[in-house]
């Protein structure tokens, strides 16, 4: 059996790409890496499969699978498959590594089908396939994200070997196969454990609830502090039992271990295990003293906006002894940079000062303290200004209006806004 192909280092690089994809998703397949056998997999008609103790990336202690089709009919679809439960309306990514060594009339690819019955019974509701890679080397293949149709009960991942001609046999190899449910991601755009104006100590408490009655939920939390600050970059894990909640007091200073910093929080979990509810409160000072603050909800990442408007901004002409001040910020939840333009307007719709432009790197948070001053309108005394945030990519822009005397703050919700003519 020939095992020609590119060096193991190349395959390892391809596996790293697949690993990065898996890090943001949950693989629902059993033994997709064929570590030591073919457990979890079933051969189709006129097909055979053999475990091979050679991993696509050359990893010790792992392997791959050889799949052979002996189908008599030309173009027959057969190979190795696995059936798993699936959720209607859920989105799935799928793919893996494929290698064909004898290309004449042979193609190999990965097929995903959704069925109306359990165990891949009933009607086949939809079918989608990856491309067939060229022969010779291990090649990563992936399909477009598939949404399970209404009525879906199960999904089948089929490792297909197809012959163009009748008779004979055709062989292909597969490894690192996945059917991923992308992890759900919630964002708290503003959180802190930091001292501010007039001795205020702004800190954030967080409450989390696992809404599932049957499954535990693993939550991965990441704190993204402002670019000019230093904070631990290690993800923190929380496991919530069914219907359990947890409370994180001063979450930035204690749970994340990043006192005197501020930024955004990302929370990821597997939506097939259950749903997560999260809220937070940022306030000053510490209990048991009387406190003042604002609730800041966690929003799904899909709620990010490219353009938003914020009402009710206040400014006291730069005098911090009374009145209000306004901060504006944004968190970029994307893996590409975003440029956010913040423009202040008076109640007459005329721009105040100059636009403030903030460039955010991937997963970066920034805040503009005293946005009136930053815009060159620090001398304005206003209680009826508004701000438009316009971004090159969807972000979580936000505004907080703070009472200069008490430190009490209001988190201003974003409203949709369309660009002008």
Buried (B, 14 or more C-beta within 10 A) or exposed (E): EEEEBBEBEBBBEBBEEBEEBBEEBBBBBEBBBBBEEBEEBEBBEBBBBEBBEBBBBBBEEBBBBBBBBBBEEEEBBBBBBBBBEBBBEBBBBBBBBBBBBEBEEBBBBBBBBBBBEEEBEBEEBBEBBBEBBEBEBBBBBBBEEBBBBEEBBBBBBBBBBBBEEEEEBBBBBBBBBBBBBBBBBBBBBBBBBBBBEEEBBBBBBBBBBBEBEEBEBBBBBBBBBBBEEEBEEEEBEBEBEBEEEBEBEBBBBEBBBBBBBBBBBBBBBBBBBBEBEBBBBBBBBEEEEEBBBBEBBBBEBEBBBBBBBBBBBBBBEBEBEEBBBBBBBBBBBBEEEBBBBBBBBBEEEEEBBEEBEBEBBEBBBBBBBBBBBBBBBBEBEBEEBBBBBBBBBBBBBBBBBBBBEEBBBBBBEBEEBEEEE
